[in-house]
Amino acid sequence: MDQTLQHLVNGTVLGGTYALLGIGLTLVFGIMRVVNFTHGELYTFGAYMAYALVALLQLDFILSLVLATVLGIGLGAAIELLLLRPMRRADIDSVMLVMIGAALVLQNAEMWAWGGVAKLIPNPFPGEPLVLGPVSVLPLRLFVLAVAAALLLGFWLLLDRTRFGVAMRATFQDPETAALMGVRIGWVNTATFALGSGLAAAAGALLGPVFIVSPTMGDLVGLKAFAIVILGGLGSLPGATIGGFALGYVEEFAGGFVSTEYRDAFGFLLIILVLALRPQGLVPAKERIG
Amino acid sequence: MSGGESANRPGQFMGYALPWGFVALLALVPVVFPDPYLLAVLTSAGIFIIGAISLNLLLGYTGQLSLGHVAFFGLGAYASALATLGFDIAIGFGLRLQVAPQPVWVGFLAAILVAGGFGWLLGRLAFRVRGAFFVILTVCFAQVLRMVALNWVELTQGPMALIGIPGFALWWPGEGVVELTRKDQNYWLVLAVTVLAFLLVRQLVQSRFGRAMVALRANESLARSVGIRVTHYLTVAAVISAGIAGAAGSLFAHYTRIIDPDVFLFIYTVTMVIMVVTGGKGTLWGPVVGGFIFGLMPDLLRGTAPPEVQWVIYGAAMILFVMFLPRGIVPALQALLRRRAA
């Protein structure tokens, strides 16, 4: 029982960041119909920017995380304007190939710039875990969960309560009609991709101090983001949130009770099962996509 | 319609003499330039060209973007290596599965069968889902296999790698049945298998089967309505494609003599995809042309650029090709020749 509670807490912390990753990816697919292979690289980018700002420039920890996210948003906007905008009329497979090429460029540029040796991001939180009855958790992880939750909430408010959110949701449902109503689809696309990239960079900057930073850290994470999105139904925002937490719990519990070695494999097995048995995902998007 | 088939019709020269002349030239390379480095580069390029030819069957002819293709390559490599090394594993209920070391040709067949079998499985599974789902499913499939290879240490030695894999053994003129250890022997073997794979795929796409696949790619509902059994054809294409990739994996294992879970890396799938896309998907020569370019490029860049920069160039080349020459080099050349002729 004690162990179960501990796994539940760990799974929630993990799930929070997974949800951030999933939402960015699912939003980009839902609105732009782009399968974004650079998502994992934006995550890596966020972590390296956090490293550069905290460890090299000695800036404040929180400020660095904010700046890393802003830089991620900028990189996302650049990718959208340079690569995706000219490809608006291309088929989904060609766009996918371009994104794979971009991921290849980003990852190897990072490897070239930073070298293959993993980096550590120092953080100001005490290294002593907080102990609450049978459960112990590091303050840093609690901070990560709190920020992730705040970002999720903020993002939901942005979509639900702002004019911009309405424009995004309208584009999601029917781009042509939205365009007729005066929504500038091009800018909605750029903003969507930039925001999705920003969320990935934020997840990287948040998890960078928890784990270590390496050029290939985005590989597995990018694939996991796909797992989350498929789990929840491609293009569904609540689905991506639920999928993120579900994957966090599955990994944590399967890793704890079944097999540590195969911990990372459970997520992928889960996707294969979901796709084989329930291809529309756990929470199918209301709007028909694909 | 793809230009690949029509290119073989006008003039016997284009369709017959030129390709065989090309093969003959390649066969002469070890005699004229017996440089071991050059042969090593061409041999590994050849192995990837076989992979690209098999991927083209799925990607180019059925139009399914399979991004887990390296799974079949890796399965073939492991199946062949394990069959020739022998293994002894627990399979539950206190039982053990023991396999004594087999001759290499058994390993080669095992590679084709195992990869083909998984191709069938993936075909049945994946063709229920299409588009983005299919792509992600294939990526995950390769990932799961990589993790199994990493963690099933009893069978695969995990990250310690399978070492001491015997070389390919073949009857060789004047020497009887020998293990192929020389660079030129391996080069000719890979060349021969590449030609066989090419001919097999050509035979296939020029048959009724190939026309059905092209019909599927063009308009699936129409193809279905005139009685083409879509799932059946797609599954057969997946099995054959996987089997050829498995054969390439077997060649790889017996050529490098050592394999580790990294044979399942996504980057190898990407390499094959780049070869097919730049050369021209859905054309017979596309994977060969693209394969030569991207198989030789790392070695042309060696010395002038560190490996990371090479990969940056790869990625940039892929982006530029897809954006500016989306159909690939071969269709562009064919269009150019046709305009010249007209």
Interface residues (C-beta under 8 A of the other chain):
Chain A: F29 V35 L83 P86 M87 A90 I92 D93 S94 M96 L97 V98 I100 G101 A102 A103 L104 V105 Q107 N108 A109 M111 W112 D219 L223 F226 A227 I230 L234 E261 Y262 D264 A265 F268 L269 I271 I272 L275 A276 P279 G290
Chain B: L65 L125 R128 V129 G131 A132 F133 V135 I136 L137 V139 C140 F141 Q143 V144 M147 V148 L150 N151 F266 I267 V270 V273 V277 P306 E308 V309 W311 V312 Y314 G315 A316 A317 M318 I319 V322 M323 P326
